[in-house]
Amino acid sequence: MRKLTASLIACLLVLGGCAPSFDRENEVVQETDDSQEKAVIPSVQISDQYYRTITPFRPSASRGLIAANLNTQYDIEEFERGLMRIAQESFSPERFLFQEGQYLDRDTIRSWLARKKTEKQLAEEKMTEDQNLGLNPVLQGDPTNDEVQEDSPLYLAHILEHNYLVQKEDSLELGGLVIGLALNTTHYYQKEQFGATYEVNLADRDKQVEEQGKKMAQQILNRIRAREDLQEVPVTIALFKQRPKHSVTPGNFVSFTEVEKGSNNIGSWKKWNEKYMLFPSDAAQRDHRDDYMRFLNFKQDIDEYYPNYNGVVGRGLYQGEQLNRLTIDIPIQFYGQAETIGFTQYVTGLVTEHFPEYLHVEVNISSVSGAESLVVKEANAQEPYVHIYR
């Protein structure tokens, strides 16, 4: 068992456990809106499953909006991570470099997330038709009326842009644009400013939500192609369904489409078969009994060893019908460093005992004081990595 520093563990979690490739650092020229600037391609690619990011870092043109528009931190993290996984279907990490979105700025995204307005509403707000860019449905009638809100929910919650760059001799060019559309499964609204929040469950409109997302995707593609600098760029658009505000598991991507450079039309959509499952839960017991029993046996062994804890909760990522990644949180009340070390060692043994080799498992052990220890078993690894924070 090896003890790693916090920074190394963080690197392992983000970049995986594959052997790194050390190449010479490349200095290239990158075109910006009105000038050229030097950029450096990192010499290290730790895994062929993850993208290298050029330096200097250029933040997204819409930086910060995602935190305001998505319901939970789980959704925020999965929306970004999942969009990168989808990008690999079109843009190989061996050839392409990642950069945060530089083309859709905050004002643009905010205007697209708004509701479409009627002529009367435009006049009341002193707006022109050119400014009527909202992709969400028109709200016809009294916004405090429950039936009006239910008939015209907000379907689109957020738009996320990723750029994928490719090196051409001594310069970098935009080789691909990936757009994620976060769709609501619950519509929240207020009848008055700072008043109570009401909700409309859209679960029974699952097909309608996805159809609205596909319709919006075509409109977004049209607007992207209207820009001269984005007319000859391949575009991937993916649909993500976020979970309600009280959810303890993230949402998931449901489909994506790939549009060739120069094309203004979306053809077919491909299903993206991923989902998250809460452990323990009735759904996990019903749909994935073998995985549920493994988790339950793991939990029962902890129950027998240590009574001073509030429960073990797991979040599993399924790709198809196979559990690919399991994240487990264990909140504990500790009374000393010796207890922390002993319990962490015990949990490490349980991880290797109860879970199959092919599964990536991460266990976060915490107390009221914060994070206490971390156990990470990479898929097919010989032994887990362990770190005790104090």
N, C-alpha and C positions, 0 to 999 in steps of 0.2 A: 504494500500500500504506500503510495507516494503522497507527500504533502506538498501542495502547490500554492503559489502566491495568488492573491485575489485577482490580480491583473491577468495572470496566465489562465486561470480558470475562466475568466470572462472571455478571453480570446478563444478558448476551446469551445465554449458554448455557442459563440457566434459563428465561428469558422469551421467547426467540425474537427475530426480527428485524423484527417488524411495527411500524408507526408507532404511537407512544403516543397515548392519548386523555387529555387533561387536563380533568377535571371538578372542580367545587367539592367540597371535603372536606365530608362529612356527619357530624355528631355525632348518635348515636342512643342509645336505651336498649336494653340486652340483659338479658333475664331470666336469672338464675342459679338455683341450687338453692334458695336461701333469701333472695335479695335481688335488687335491680336495680343495674346499674352502667352507666356511660357507656362507649360504644365509638365509635371513629372509623373510618369507611369511607375508605380511601385515595383521594386525588384522581387518582392516576395508574393507568391500566390500560394497560400497555405493549403487550399483545397480546390480541386477542379470543379467543385459544385458551387462555388461562391465567386462573386465578381470582385475584381480589384477596383479601387476608387482612386481617381487621380488626385494629385495635390497641385496647387493649393485647393482646399475644400471650398466649394461654392454652394452655399445653402439654397434651398428651394425658393423659388420666387413667391411661393405661397406659404412660407414657413410659419408654423404655429396654428394654422387653421384646423388641422386634423384633430387637435386636442379639444377644440371647441365644438366640433361637429359630430364626433363619434361618442357613443354612449358610455363605453368603459375602456379602461386601460388595456384589457384583454383584446378588445376589438382593434384598438389603435395598433398594437404590436402585430397582431395577425394580419391586418389589412396590408401593412408594409411588407412583412415577411412573405406572406402568401403571394403578393404581387410579384416579388422577385422569383418565386418558384415558377410561376406561370411564364415569366419572361424567358426562362431557360428553354421553353418549348420553341421559341423563335430566335433567341439571341444567345449563342453559346458563351459561357464564361471564359472559355479558352481564347475567344477572339474579341469579345466585347468588354468594354469597361463601363462601370456604373457611375452615373452622376444624378444628383437630385434634379427634379424638374426645373427647367429654366424658361419655359415658354408660356405657361399659364400662371399669371400673377394673382395676388390676393383679390384685387378688384374684379378680375375676370371670373374667377371661380365663384366669388360671392354673387355676382350678377347672374351666373348660370344656375346657382342653387336656389335662387329666388323663385317665387311663383310667377307664371305668366299673367299679364294684366289685361283687362278689358280696356276699350277706348275710354270709358268713363273713369276707370281707375288711373289710367295714364294722365288724363286731364287733371284729376284731383291731386296727383303727386307731381304735376308739372314735369312730366317725362315725355320724351319723344318715342316713336315707334322703334327707332334705332337702338334705344336703350332697353327695349322690351325683350330681354334675353333669357328670362327665367325658363327653366326646363320643367319645374314642378307645375301641377295643374292650377288653373285659375280657381280662385276661391269666390264663387258666385253666391252672394247673399251675406247674411249676418255672420261674422266670424265667431260670435259667441254662441251660435246655434250648433248643438251637437250633431244634428243631422247634416248640416252643411259641412262640418269638419269631417264627418265620416264618409261623405260622398266624394270629397276632394282631399285625401290625405297627402302629406308630403312624402313622396316616394324616394327622392334623391337626397341623401344626407351629406355626401362629400365626394369630391373628385380629387384623385391623387395621380400625379404625373411622375414618371421615372424616365430618364434619358439613358440610352445605351450608345456609347461612343466606339468608333472603330478607328484604328490607326492606318493612315494612308501616307506612306513614306515618313516624312518628318512632321506631319500634322495630324490632328484629330478632327474627325467629322462625326456628325450625328448619324448613327447607323440604324437607330430604331427608337420609336416612341411607344411607351406603354402607359395606358390610362386605366386606372381602377375606379369603378363607380360603386360607392357604398350605398346600398339600398336599405330602407327601413323595413323592419318587420313589426314595429310598433310606431304609431304616429302620436306624438305628444303635442299638446296645444294648451294655451291659456286663454281664458275669456277676458281677462284684464291684466294689465301690466303688473308684475310682481304678485299676481294672484295664484290660486291653486292650479296645479298642473293636471290635466285630464289626458286620457290615452285611448287610442283606438287600436285594437289588436288586428293586425293584418295577416295573421296566420292562415285564415281561411281564404285569403286572396293571393296565395303563394304564386300561382300562375300569372295572375294579373300584375303583381309586383315585378316579376321577371320580364313580362312583355313590355311594361313601361320602361324598364331599364334598357331593353334592346332598342326601343324607339328613341330614347334619349341618346344612346350610343351613336345612332346614325346622325342625329343632329350635331353631336359633338364632332364627329368625323367631318361633316360638311364645314364646320367652322374652322377646324384644323387645316383642311385643304384650301380654305380661302386665304391662308397665309402663304405668301410666296416661298418663304424659307422652309415650309413643312409639306410642300406638295409632292416631293419625291422621296419621302421617308416612309418606310414600312411602319405600320401602326398595329399594335395589339390592344384590344379593349376587353376588360374583364369585369364581371359582375360579382359583387360581394354583398352578402346579406348579414347586416349586423344584428346583434342580439339586443334584447331589452336592457334597460338601465340596471336592473337588479340581477342580471345574469352573472354567474361565476365561471362561465365558459365563453370563449370568443365565438363570433360568427364564422362564416366560411365562404369561400368563392364557390360559385355554382356553375359558371360557364365563361367561355372567352371566345373571341374571334380574332383572326389574323387578316389584316388588309395589306395587300401588296402596295409598293410605292406607286404613286400616281393614280391609284384607284380611289373613287369616291363612293363606292358601294360596298356595304357589308353583305357577305354571302352567308355561309352557314356558321352556326355557333357550335362549339365543342363543349361537351359536358366536362366539368372539373369535379372529380369524385373525391372530395375531402370533407370531413366533418369532425367536430370535437364532441367528446363524450365525457360526462361527469362520473367520477367514481367516488363512493358507491352511489348508485341511483337505480331506480326501477327500470329505466331505459337500458342501462348497461347490462343489468341482469337479464332482461328480455332479449336484447339484440346481440350481445357478445358475452355469453355466459362463461366461456373459458377464461377470458380476460378478467371478467368480474370476479370469478373464484380465486384467481391468482392474487388480485388486489385484496380481496377479503381475507385470505390467509395471511398476507403480509400485514394487514391492519390488526388482525387478531393476535399475531405474535407481538406486535408493539403493545397492544392492550395488556397482555400478560406481563410484559417486562416493566412497563412504566405507566403508572396510574395518573400521573399529574400532567395530563395534556387534554386539549379541547377537541381532538378528532383529527383524523387523517383524511385529506381531500386530494383527489387526483384529477388531472385533466389530460385525456388521451386524444391524440391526433390520429384519425383513421384515414388511410389512403386506400380507397377501395374498401375491402372488408378486413384489411390487416392493420392492426395497431402498429404505428410507426414510431411514435414518441409519447412518453408518459412523464408528466411533471407532477410531483407529489409535494404537498405542503404539510409540514408537521409542526404545529405550535406547541411549545413545551414550557413548563415552569421549572427553571433550573435553580439549583442552590449552590453551584460551584463549578469550577472548571473541570474538576474530575468527573462530575456527572455528564457534562457536555461531551467530553472525550469518550467516556464509556458508552454513552448512548449512540454517538455517531459511529463508533466501531460496530456496535450491535446492528444498527440500521444498514451499514455497508454489507455486512454478512447476509442480511435478509434480502437485499437487492439482488445479489448474485444467486441466492437460493431460490427465490420465488419467480423471477422474471427470465424469459428466454434470451439467449445470446443476441438474437437479431434486433432486439428492442433497445432503443435509446431511452434511458431512465435518468431523470434529474430529481433529486430530493433536496428540498430546502427546509432546514430545521431552524426554527426561530423561537424567540421568547418576547416578553414585553419590552426587553431592552433592544430588540432588533434581530438581525440575522446572527445565528450562532455557528452554523456549519453548513457545508454543502457537499453532497455526494453526487458524482456524475459517472454513469456507466455508458460509455459510447457503444453503439451497435457493434457487436462482434469483438469488443475489446477484451483483453485477457483479465484485466482487473479494473475496478473503479478508481477514479481520481477523487481525492478527499481534501477538503480544506476546512480548518477550524479558524474562525475569524478572530477570536481573542485567546 
